[in-house]
Amino acid sequence: MKVLLVEDDIQLNTTITNFLKSINYDVTPLMDGEVAIDTIDNTDFNLFIIDINIPNINGLDIVKYIRQKDTTTPIIMITASMELDNFKTAFKNGCNEYIKKPFFLEELEMRINNLLNSEDENNIIQISPNIAYDIEYEELKIDNETVHLRKKERRLLSILLQNINHTVKIDTIQNYVWENEIRESYPLRQLINELRKKFNNGEKFIFSDIGIGYRFET
C-alpha cells in the first residue's frame, strides 16, 4: 500500500510517517504543495493524506488536481480548522474523509481501514439485472460473460460509472481517459459510440448534454 503524505508540520509529518511504516505502509512524506504535484504526476499511490494548509499549493487545490486524473483513490484531508467552507470545498473537490488536529494515530488508522473496506465493498456496480461492472478490474460483464474493452473504453466507462446519473464534463473525461496525453483533438464522440455498441439488446445508457459532457444513466 503506497501512501502520499503531505503535511508541513515536521513533527506531525514524522510521527504519521513512522506510524504508517510500523503497520507496513510504504509512505512518501512531503511538506510542499508544488513538490506534491510533481510527485503525483510521476508516481501511483493507493492513498493520499493531505493537510489543507501547506506551502505554495494548498491541499484543497491538490485534491482537485488529483481528481482530474484519478477519480477513485481515497483521499483523507488533515485540518486544524473547523470552517464549514473548507469542509464543503474539500468534499466538492473530491476528498473522501477528513481528520481534525489533534488526533490519535489509531483514529487515523481506523479512518483508513474504513475507507479501504468501503472501497472493496463498492467495487461492483450493477448496471442492470444482467449487466455489471467491476471498477477495480475495469471489467464489464453481460449475462456473466466478460465483454472485451480497449483501454480507453475501460477508462471512459469507469469515469462515467463513478459519476453515475451525473454529467461528466468533456474536459474531465478527456484528461482522465487520455491521461493528459497531448493531442490536437480527442475523438471522444467516436469513443462514446464504440462504447455504446458494447451493450446489447439495444439498451441505451450513455447520454449527451450537448457542449457540456456525458452521463451514464440507470
GROMACS elastic network, one bead per residue, 0.5 to 0.9 nm:
[ bonds ]
;  ai    aj funct       b0    kb
    1    24     6  0.78845   500
    1    25     6  0.53784   500
    1    26     6  0.59162   500
    1    27     6  0.83909   500
    1    45     6  0.76619   500
    1    46     6  0.59028   500
    1    47     6  0.76863   500
    2    25     6  0.62737   500
    2    27     6  0.59685   500
    2    28     6  0.77088   500
    2    44     6  0.77737   500
    2    45     6  0.50002   500
    2    46     6  0.52302   500
    2    47     6  0.65676   500
    2    48     6  0.87892   500
    3    20     6  0.87624   500
    3    25     6  0.68788   500
    3    26     6  0.60140   500
    3    28     6  0.61896   500
    3    29     6  0.84026   500
    3    45     6  0.57037   500
    3    46     6  0.59853   500
    3    48     6  0.57731   500
    3    49     6  0.73543   500
    4    26     6  0.86496   500
    4    27     6  0.59920   500
    4    29     6  0.62553   500
    4    30     6  0.76404   500
    4    36     6  0.83221   500
    4    39     6  0.88049   500
    4    40     6  0.84045   500
    4    45     6  0.65703   500
    4    46     6  0.82537   500
    4    47     6  0.64619   500
    4    49     6  0.61661   500
    4    50     6  0.79069   500
    5    13     6  0.75771   500
    5    16     6  0.83741   500
    5    17     6  0.76691   500
    5    27     6  0.69043   500
    5    28     6  0.60361   500
    5    30     6  0.60226   500
    5    31     6  0.81864   500
    5    36     6  0.88370   500
    5    47     6  0.86400   500
    5    48     6  0.62029   500
    5    50     6  0.58995   500
    5    51     6  0.83440   500
    6    13     6  0.76857   500
    6    28     6  0.84456   500
    6    29     6  0.60979   500
    6    31     6  0.52900   500
    6    32     6  0.69801   500
    6    33     6  0.75409   500
    6    36     6  0.70080   500
    6    48     6  0.80848   500
    6    49     6  0.63121   500
    6    51     6  0.60523   500
    6    54     6  0.78132   500
    6    59     6  0.81765   500
    7    10     6  0.74638   500
    7    12     6  0.74139   500
    7    13     6  0.55310   500
    7    29     6  0.76110   500
    7    30     6  0.63700   500
    7    32     6  0.76635   500
    7    49     6  0.81963   500
    7    50     6  0.63059   500
    7    51     6  0.52541   500
    7    52     6  0.84566   500
    7    53     6  0.82718   500
    7    54     6  0.66910   500
    7    78     6  0.81780   500
    8    11     6  0.87751   500
    8    12     6  0.81409   500
    8    13     6  0.68856   500
    8    30     6  0.73842   500
    8    32     6  0.67097   500
    8    51     6  0.77221   500
    8    53     6  0.80278   500
    8    54     6  0.57545   500
    8    55     6  0.74620   500
    9    12     6  0.53890   500
    9    13     6  0.58719   500
    9    14     6  0.85214   500
    9    31     6  0.74907   500
    9    54     6  0.88161   500
   10    13     6  0.50752   500
   10    14     6  0.61072   500
   10    15     6  0.85446   500
   10    31     6  0.77664   500
   11    14     6  0.52168   500
   11    15     6  0.61159   500
   11    16     6  0.86629   500
   12    16     6  0.60625   500
   12    17     6  0.83619   500
   13    16     6  0.53836   500
   13    17     6  0.60420   500
   13    18     6  0.86015   500
   13    29     6  0.68606   500
   13    30     6  0.79301   500
   13    31     6  0.78955   500
   14    17     6  0.50794   500
   14    18     6  0.60703   500
   14    19     6  0.85069   500
   14    29     6  0.79518   500
   15    18     6  0.53422   500
   15    19     6  0.61722   500
   15    20     6  0.86899   500
   15   105     6  0.86910   500
   16    19     6  0.51059   500
   16    20     6  0.61057   500
   16    21     6  0.84853   500
   16    29     6  0.89726   500
   16   105     6  0.72245   500
   16   108     6  0.89928   500
   17    20     6  0.53235   500
   17    21     6  0.61150   500
   17    22     6  0.85593   500
   17    25     6  0.88514   500
   17    26     6  0.89975   500
   17    27     6  0.63073   500
   17    28     6  0.79869   500
   17    29     6  0.66546   500
   18    21     6  0.51386   500
   18    22     6  0.61197   500
   18    23     6  0.89210   500
   18    27     6  0.87263   500
   19    22     6  0.50536   500
   19    23     6  0.67087   500
   19    24     6  0.89705   500
   19    25     6  0.88584   500
   19   105     6  0.73585   500
   20    23     6  0.52833   500
   20    24     6  0.64991   500
   20    25     6  0.53250   500
   20    26     6  0.76902   500
   20    27     6  0.70781   500
   20   105     6  0.89358   500
   20   109     6  0.82449   500
   21    26     6  0.62661   500
   21    27     6  0.66517   500
   22    25     6  0.73907   500
   30    33     6  0.82141   500
   30    35     6  0.73588   500
   30    36     6  0.66352   500
   31    35     6  0.79371   500
   31    36     6  0.78770   500
   31    54     6  0.68877   500
   31    55     6  0.75185   500
   32    35     6  0.54463   500
   32    36     6  0.61954   500
   32    37     6  0.89284   500
   32    54     6  0.61202   500
   32    55     6  0.52878   500
   32    56     6  0.66338   500
   32    57     6  0.74056   500
   32    58     6  0.86748   500
   33    37     6  0.63480   500
   33    38     6  0.88165   500
   33    54     6  0.62148   500
   33    55     6  0.58055   500
   33    56     6  0.54793   500
   33    58     6  0.61163   500
   33    59     6  0.71611   500
   33    61     6  0.89417   500
   33    62     6  0.71789   500
   34    37     6  0.52112   500
   34    38     6  0.64687   500
   34    39     6  0.87063   500
   34    55     6  0.80287   500
   34    56     6  0.61259   500
   34    57     6  0.58740   500
   34    62     6  0.89640   500
   35    38     6  0.51610   500
   35    39     6  0.61715   500
   35    40     6  0.86348   500
   36    39     6  0.50455   500
   36    40     6  0.60825   500
   36    41     6  0.86206   500
   36    57     6  0.87232   500
   36    62     6  0.79077   500
   37    40     6  0.50971   500
   37    41     6  0.62698   500
   37    42     6  0.88715   500
   37    57     6  0.85301   500
   37    62     6  0.69562   500
   37    65     6  0.80215   500
   37    66     6  0.84751   500
   38    41     6  0.52210   500
   38    42     6  0.66069   500
   38    43     6  0.88185   500
   39    42     6  0.52617   500
   39    43     6  0.59039   500
   39    44     6  0.88078   500
   40    43     6  0.54284   500
   40    44     6  0.68812   500
   40    45     6  0.79242   500
   40    66     6  0.76026   500
   41    44     6  0.81294   500
   45    48     6  0.71565   500
   45    73     6  0.75962   500
   46    73     6  0.58713   500
   46    74     6  0.72227   500
   47    73     6  0.59185   500
   47    74     6  0.52739   500
   47    75     6  0.60804   500
   47    76     6  0.79596   500
   47   112     6  0.85305   500
   47   116     6  0.89570   500
   48    63     6  0.89034   500
   48    73     6  0.75190   500
   48    74     6  0.63653   500
   48    76     6  0.61620   500
   48    77     6  0.82065   500
   49    74     6  0.86670   500
   49    75     6  0.59242   500
   49    77     6  0.57728   500
   49    78     6  0.70857   500
   49    98     6  0.89894   500
   50    53     6  0.89374   500
   50    54     6  0.87348   500
   50    59     6  0.59424   500
   50    60     6  0.86616   500
   50    62     6  0.82762   500
   50    63     6  0.81423   500
   50    75     6  0.74637   500
   50    76     6  0.63218   500
   50    78     6  0.58376   500
   50    79     6  0.87273   500
   51    54     6  0.64444   500
   51    58     6  0.80068   500
   51    59     6  0.56345   500
   51    60     6  0.85393   500
   51    76     6  0.85488   500
   51    77     6  0.55515   500
   51    79     6  0.58960   500
   51    80     6  0.86924   500
   52    58     6  0.58268   500
   52    60     6  0.59306   500
   52    61     6  0.88461   500
   52    62     6  0.89826   500
   52    77     6  0.66221   500
   52    78     6  0.62336   500
   52    79     6  0.57542   500
   52    80     6  0.83499   500
   52    81     6  0.88554   500
   52    86     6  0.83981   500
   52    90     6  0.86151   500
   53    57     6  0.85853   500
   53    58     6  0.55235   500
   53    59     6  0.61897   500
   53    60     6  0.84518   500
   53    78     6  0.87881   500
   53    79     6  0.75652   500
   53    80     6  0.86041   500
   54    57     6  0.67052   500
   54    58     6  0.51985   500
   54    59     6  0.64789   500
   55    58     6  0.64629   500
   57    60     6  0.83985   500
   57    61     6  0.65994   500
   57    62     6  0.69097   500
   58    61     6  0.56024   500
   58    62     6  0.64559   500
   58    63     6  0.89736   500
   59    63     6  0.62160   500
   59    64     6  0.86577   500
   59    77     6  0.77303   500
   59    78     6  0.88752   500
   59    90     6  0.85339   500
   60    63     6  0.52741   500
   60    64     6  0.64362   500
   60    65     6  0.87770   500
   60    77     6  0.86172   500
   60    86     6  0.80867   500
   60    89     6  0.71078   500
   60    90     6  0.57503   500
   60    93     6  0.70086   500
   60    95     6  0.87107   500
   61    64     6  0.50236   500
   61    65     6  0.61634   500
   61    66     6  0.86599   500
   61    90     6  0.88635   500
   61    93     6  0.78863   500
   62    66     6  0.61707   500
   62    67     6  0.86874   500
   63    66     6  0.51051   500
   63    67     6  0.62926   500
   63    68     6  0.88560   500
   63    75     6  0.76060   500
   63    77     6  0.88363   500
   63    90     6  0.74936   500
   63    93     6  0.60853   500
   63    94     6  0.63557   500
   63    95     6  0.65611   500
   64    67     6  0.52731   500
   64    68     6  0.65772   500
   64    90     6  0.84378   500
   64    92     6  0.86016   500
   64    94     6  0.65600   500
   64    95     6  0.85768   500
   65    68     6  0.53494   500
   65    69     6  0.73480   500
   65    70     6  0.87539   500
   65    93     6  0.85706   500
   66    69     6  0.57659   500
   66    70     6  0.56997   500
   66    71     6  0.76706   500
   66    73     6  0.89010   500
   66    94     6  0.84886   500
   67    71     6  0.50187   500
   67    72     6  0.80357   500
   67    73     6  0.87356   500
   67    93     6  0.73542   500
   67    94     6  0.63402   500
   67    95     6  0.88014   500
   67   172     6  0.88950   500
   67   176     6  0.88375   500
   68    71     6  0.71920   500
   68   171     6  0.89225   500
   68   172     6  0.59986   500
   68   173     6  0.85109   500
   68   175     6  0.65608   500
   68   176     6  0.64811   500
   69   172     6  0.78955   500
   69   173     6  0.88901   500
   69   175     6  0.61485   500
   69   177     6  0.82676   500
   69   179     6  0.64562   500
   69   180     6  0.78255   500
   70    73     6  0.65514   500
   70   159     6  0.89510   500
   70   176     6  0.69403   500
   71    74     6  0.86429   500
   71    94     6  0.78719   500
   71   158     6  0.89300   500
   71   159     6  0.70215   500
   71   162     6  0.74270   500
   71   176     6  0.84277   500
   72    75     6  0.89397   500
   72   119     6  0.86345   500
   72   135     6  0.88618   500
   72   159     6  0.89063   500
   72   162     6  0.78933   500
   73   119     6  0.89826   500
   74    94     6  0.89807   500
   74    95     6  0.72113   500
   74    96     6  0.60347   500
   74    97     6  0.81633   500
   74   112     6  0.86767   500
   74   115     6  0.69786   500
   74   116     6  0.76690   500
   74   119     6  0.82727   500
   75    94     6  0.77052   500
   75    96     6  0.53578   500
   75    97     6  0.65667   500
   75    98     6  0.83344   500
   75   115     6  0.89730   500
   76    95     6  0.62101   500
   76    96     6  0.60371   500
   76    98     6  0.51336   500
   76    99     6  0.72628   500
   76   111     6  0.84049   500
   76   112     6  0.80033   500
   77    90     6  0.77797   500
   77    95     6  0.68578   500
   77    96     6  0.81165   500
   77    97     6  0.63403   500
   77    99     6  0.63037   500
   77   100     6  0.84663   500
   78    97     6  0.89554   500
   78    98     6  0.57921   500
   78    99     6  0.51341   500
   78   100     6  0.59045   500
   78   101     6  0.69888   500
   79    82     6  0.76630   500
   79    86     6  0.89499   500
   79    98     6  0.73274   500
   79    99     6  0.64659   500
   79   100     6  0.50122   500
   79   101     6  0.60059   500
   79   102     6  0.89604   500
   80    99     6  0.87395   500
   80   100     6  0.56610   500
   80   102     6  0.75651   500
   81    84     6  0.87467   500
   81    86     6  0.78869   500
   81   100     6  0.74045   500
   81   101     6  0.81822   500
   82    85     6  0.87853   500
   82    86     6  0.77229   500
   82    87     6  0.77596   500
   82   100     6  0.79589   500
   83    86     6  0.55570   500
   83    87     6  0.68218   500
   83    88     6  0.89980   500
   84    87     6  0.51963   500
   84    88     6  0.61828   500
   84    89     6  0.85954   500
   85    88     6  0.50709   500
   85    89     6  0.60364   500
   85    90     6  0.84276   500
   86    89     6  0.51623   500
   86    90     6  0.59743   500
   86    91     6  0.86715   500
   87    90     6  0.50486   500
   87    91     6  0.62717   500
   87    92     6  0.84230   500
   87    98     6  0.83225   500
   88    91     6  0.54563   500
   88    92     6  0.59931   500
   88    93     6  0.85267   500
   89    93     6  0.59434   500
   89    94     6  0.85782   500
   90    93     6  0.52161   500
   90    94     6  0.64313   500
   90    95     6  0.56605   500
   90    96     6  0.86203   500
   90    98     6  0.87040   500
   91    94     6  0.50410   500
   91    96     6  0.67446   500
   91    97     6  0.80478   500
   92    95     6  0.74920   500
   95    98     6  0.77125   500
   96   115     6  0.77879   500
   97   111     6  0.76133   500
   97   112     6  0.88417   500
   97   115     6  0.79305   500
   98   111     6  0.85696   500
   99   102     6  0.85901   500
   99   103     6  0.72934   500
   99   107     6  0.84278   500
   99   108     6  0.72708   500
   99   111     6  0.83214   500
  100   103     6  0.64124   500
  101   104     6  0.88922   500
  103   106     6  0.84319   500
  103   107     6  0.67441   500
  103   108     6  0.74821   500
  104   107     6  0.52146   500
  104   108     6  0.67676   500
  104   109     6  0.89237   500
  105   108     6  0.50788   500
  105   109     6  0.63188   500
  105   110     6  0.87283   500
  106   110     6  0.61992   500
  106   111     6  0.86833   500
  107   110     6  0.50811   500
  107   111     6  0.62873   500
  107   112     6  0.86483   500
  108   111     6  0.51741   500
  108   112     6  0.62188   500
  108   113     6  0.86656   500
  109   112     6  0.51009   500
  109   113     6  0.61669   500
  109   114     6  0.86006   500
  110   113     6  0.50924   500
  110   114     6  0.60694   500
  110   115     6  0.85493   500
  111   114     6  0.51152   500
  111   115     6  0.61625   500
  111   116     6  0.86380   500
  112   115     6  0.51907   500
  112   116     6  0.61852   500
  112   117     6  0.85501   500
  113   116     6  0.51689   500
  113   117     6  0.59471   500
  113   118     6  0.83439   500
  114   117     6  0.52038   500
  114   118     6  0.59904   500
  114   119     6  0.85541   500
  115   118     6  0.51060   500
  115   119     6  0.61860   500
  115   120     6  0.87807   500
  116   119     6  0.50045   500
  116   120     6  0.63597   500
  116   121     6  0.88160   500
  117   120     6  0.51301   500
  117   121     6  0.63505   500
  117   122     6  0.87490   500
  118   121     6  0.51756   500
  118   122     6  0.62392   500
  118   123     6  0.87852   500
  119   122     6  0.53008   500
  119   123     6  0.62857   500
  120   123     6  0.56016   500
  120   124     6  0.87235   500
  120   136     6  0.84331   500
  121   124     6  0.76023   500
  122   125     6  0.72204   500
  122   134     6  0.89571   500
  122   135     6  0.83621   500
  123   133     6  0.81274   500
  123   134     6  0.55389   500
  123   135     6  0.50782   500
  123   136     6  0.58563   500
  123   137     6  0.86063   500
  124   132     6  0.67392   500
  124   133     6  0.56571   500
  124   135     6  0.62193   500
  124   136     6  0.81558   500
  125   131     6  0.87436   500
  125   132     6  0.56299   500
  125   133     6  0.51623   500
  125   134     6  0.63877   500
  125   135     6  0.73614   500
  125   161     6  0.77338   500
  126   129     6  0.70299   500
  126   130     6  0.81463   500
  126   131     6  0.62847   500
  126   133     6  0.65434   500
  126   134     6  0.88629   500
  127   130     6  0.78202   500
  127   131     6  0.53524   500
  127   132     6  0.53530   500
  127   133     6  0.72210   500
  127   161     6  0.89104   500
  127   205     6  0.89748   500
  127   217     6  0.88137   500
  127   218     6  0.63435   500
  128   132     6  0.69203   500
  128   218     6  0.74412   500
  129   132     6  0.79579   500
  129   143     6  0.87616   500
  130   141     6  0.79872   500
  130   142     6  0.56951   500
  130   143     6  0.50654   500
  130   144     6  0.73442   500
  131   140     6  0.74677   500
  131   141     6  0.57166   500
  131   143     6  0.64947   500
  131   144     6  0.78058   500
  131   199     6  0.86476   500
  132   139     6  0.83502   500
  132   140     6  0.60371   500
  132   141     6  0.53638   500
  132   142     6  0.67201   500
  132   143     6  0.88164   500
  132   144     6  0.84287   500
  133   137     6  0.87105   500
  133   138     6  0.69393   500
  133   139     6  0.56303   500
  133   141     6  0.62564   500
  133   142     6  0.88937   500
  133   157     6  0.88614   500
  133   158     6  0.84927   500
  133   161     6  0.85520   500
  134   137     6  0.56345   500
  134   138     6  0.54083   500
  134   139     6  0.51159   500
  134   140     6  0.65827   500
  134   141     6  0.83818   500
  134   158     6  0.88063   500
  135   139     6  0.70599   500
  135   140     6  0.89375   500
  135   158     6  0.62962   500
  135   161     6  0.83615   500
  135   162     6  0.82337   500
  136   139     6  0.80399   500
  138   149     6  0.87541   500
  138   154     6  0.57885   500
  138   155     6  0.75755   500
  138   157     6  0.82639   500
  138   158     6  0.67982   500
  139   146     6  0.69279   500
  139   147     6  0.74816   500
  139   148     6  0.81837   500
  139   149     6  0.79109   500
  139   154     6  0.75300   500
  140   145     6  0.82827   500
  140   146     6  0.57990   500
  140   147     6  0.55372   500
  140   148     6  0.76922   500
  140   149     6  0.78064   500
  140   154     6  0.84181   500
  141   144     6  0.54052   500
  141   145     6  0.51713   500
  141   147     6  0.57307   500
  142   145     6  0.52855   500
  142   146     6  0.65296   500
  142   147     6  0.68714   500
  142   199     6  0.79140   500
  142   200     6  0.82907   500
  143   146     6  0.84295   500
  147   198     6  0.73430   500
  147   199     6  0.89998   500
  148   198     6  0.84799   500
  149   152     6  0.80119   500
  149   153     6  0.56773   500
  149   154     6  0.58333   500
  149   195     6  0.82141   500
  149   198     6  0.82322   500
  150   153     6  0.51703   500
  150   154     6  0.62137   500
  150   155     6  0.87830   500
  151   154     6  0.51401   500
  151   155     6  0.63228   500
  151   156     6  0.86121   500
  151   177     6  0.85777   500
  152   155     6  0.50799   500
  152   156     6  0.59845   500
  152   157     6  0.85038   500
  152   177     6  0.57203   500
  152   178     6  0.71987   500
  152   191     6  0.79258   500
  153   156     6  0.50755   500
  153   157     6  0.60960   500
  153   158     6  0.84742   500
  153   177     6  0.81349   500
  153   191     6  0.69286   500
  153   192     6  0.81431   500
  153   194     6  0.80034   500
  153   195     6  0.61785   500
  154   157     6  0.52316   500
  154   158     6  0.60492   500
  154   159     6  0.87577   500
  154   177     6  0.85440   500
  154   195     6  0.88512   500
  155   158     6  0.50000   500
  155   159     6  0.62702   500
  155   160     6  0.86220   500
  155   173     6  0.89013   500
  155   176     6  0.72813   500
  155   177     6  0.53208   500
  155   178     6  0.86154   500
  156   159     6  0.54962   500
  156   160     6  0.63202   500
  156   161     6  0.86613   500
  156   173     6  0.69901   500
  156   174     6  0.87333   500
  156   176     6  0.78659   500
  156   177     6  0.57244   500
  156   191     6  0.82985   500
  156   192     6  0.80704   500
  156   195     6  0.83588   500
  157   160     6  0.52101   500
  157   161     6  0.60381   500
  157   162     6  0.84997   500
  157   195     6  0.77840   500
  157   216     6  0.84797   500
  158   161     6  0.52370   500
  158   162     6  0.60572   500
  158   163     6  0.87036   500
  159   162     6  0.51255   500
  159   163     6  0.64823   500
  159   164     6  0.86044   500
  159   168     6  0.80518   500
  159   173     6  0.71485   500
  159   176     6  0.76305   500
  159   177     6  0.81910   500
  160   163     6  0.52663   500
  160   164     6  0.59444   500
  160   165     6  0.84397   500
  160   166     6  0.81628   500
  160   167     6  0.81102   500
  160   168     6  0.68806   500
  160   173     6  0.83120   500
  160   206     6  0.85082   500
  160   214     6  0.76586   500
  160   215     6  0.60937   500
  160   216     6  0.56570   500
  161   165     6  0.81682   500
  161   215     6  0.83607   500
  161   216     6  0.63634   500
  161   217     6  0.86837   500
  163   166     6  0.55041   500
  163   167     6  0.73923   500
  163   168     6  0.70553   500
  163   215     6  0.76055   500
  163   216     6  0.76950   500
  164   167     6  0.80508   500
  164   215     6  0.67559   500
  164   216     6  0.53746   500
  164   217     6  0.62100   500
  164   218     6  0.77256   500
  165   215     6  0.59317   500
  165   216     6  0.54798   500
  165   218     6  0.69818   500
  166   214     6  0.81503   500
  166   215     6  0.54611   500
  166   216     6  0.71419   500
  166   217     6  0.78649   500
  167   207     6  0.86415   500
  167   208     6  0.81199   500
  167   209     6  0.72998   500
  167   212     6  0.79024   500
  167   213     6  0.59214   500
  167   214     6  0.51652   500
  167   216     6  0.76633   500
  168   171     6  0.85266   500
  168   172     6  0.67087   500
  168   173     6  0.67009   500
  168   212     6  0.79046   500
  168   213     6  0.53378   500
  168   214     6  0.54598   500
  168   215     6  0.60043   500
  169   172     6  0.52901   500
  169   173     6  0.63586   500
  169   174     6  0.87476   500
  169   211     6  0.88555   500
  169   212     6  0.55806   500
  169   214     6  0.67800   500
  169   215     6  0.88923   500
  170   173     6  0.51676   500
  170   174     6  0.61480   500
  170   175     6  0.86300   500
  170   188     6  0.83751   500
  170   211     6  0.79703   500
  170   212     6  0.61880   500
  170   214     6  0.71896   500
  171   174     6  0.51081   500
  171   175     6  0.60874   500
  171   176     6  0.85446   500
  171   212     6  0.89437   500
  171   213     6  0.81630   500
  172   175     6  0.52799   500
  172   176     6  0.61984   500
  172   177     6  0.85428   500
  172   213     6  0.87608   500
  173   176     6  0.52192   500
  173   177     6  0.58642   500
  173   178     6  0.81508   500
  173   188     6  0.85690   500
  173   213     6  0.80944   500
  173   214     6  0.85946   500
  174   177     6  0.52837   500
  174   178     6  0.56359   500
  174   179     6  0.75176   500
  174   180     6  0.75094   500
  174   181     6  0.89037   500
  174   186     6  0.70972   500
  174   188     6  0.74282   500
  175   178     6  0.55783   500
  175   179     6  0.52155   500
  175   181     6  0.76383   500
  176   180     6  0.70081   500
  177   180     6  0.81032   500
  178   181     6  0.53604   500
  178   182     6  0.84115   500
  178   186     6  0.83471   500
  179   182     6  0.89797   500
  180   183     6  0.89470   500
  182   185     6  0.86653   500
  183   186     6  0.68455   500
  185   188     6  0.88167   500
  186   189     6  0.84183   500
  187   190     6  0.55138   500
  187   191     6  0.64326   500
  187   192     6  0.88659   500
  188   191     6  0.50220   500
  188   192     6  0.61333   500
  188   193     6  0.86747   500
  189   192     6  0.50583   500
  189   193     6  0.63069   500
  189   194     6  0.86954   500
  190   193     6  0.51544   500
  190   194     6  0.62365   500
  190   195     6  0.86763   500
  191   194     6  0.50712   500
  191   195     6  0.61804   500
  191   196     6  0.86295   500
  192   195     6  0.51585   500
  192   196     6  0.62023   500
  192   197     6  0.88338   500
  192   206     6  0.78597   500
  192   214     6  0.88393   500
  193   196     6  0.50886   500
  193   197     6  0.65027   500
  194   197     6  0.53320   500
  194   198     6  0.70229   500
  195   198     6  0.53616   500
  195   199     6  0.76007   500
  195   206     6  0.87698   500
  196   199     6  0.58832   500
  196   200     6  0.87482   500
  196   203     6  0.85883   500
  196   204     6  0.71095   500
  196   205     6  0.75883   500
  196   206     6  0.68613   500
  197   200     6  0.70855   500
  197   202     6  0.84332   500
  199   202     6  0.71025   500
  199   203     6  0.63910   500
  199   204     6  0.76549   500
  199   205     6  0.84717   500
  200   203     6  0.62387   500
  200   204     6  0.89600   500
  201   204     6  0.89849   500
  204   207     6  0.79142   500
  204   217     6  0.84954   500
  205   215     6  0.82038   500
  205   216     6  0.54382   500
  205   217     6  0.51997   500
  205   218     6  0.64790   500
  206   214     6  0.68785   500
  206   215     6  0.57528   500
  206   217     6  0.63868   500
  207   213     6  0.87505   500
  207   214     6  0.56571   500
  207   215     6  0.54072   500
  207   216     6  0.63434   500
  207   217     6  0.73950   500
  208   211     6  0.84348   500
  208   212     6  0.79597   500
  208   213     6  0.60845   500
  208   215     6  0.64987   500
  208   216     6  0.89936   500
  209   212     6  0.53994   500
  209   213     6  0.53226   500
  209   214     6  0.58425   500
  209   215     6  0.77978   500
  210   213     6  0.66156   500
  210   214     6  0.82123   500
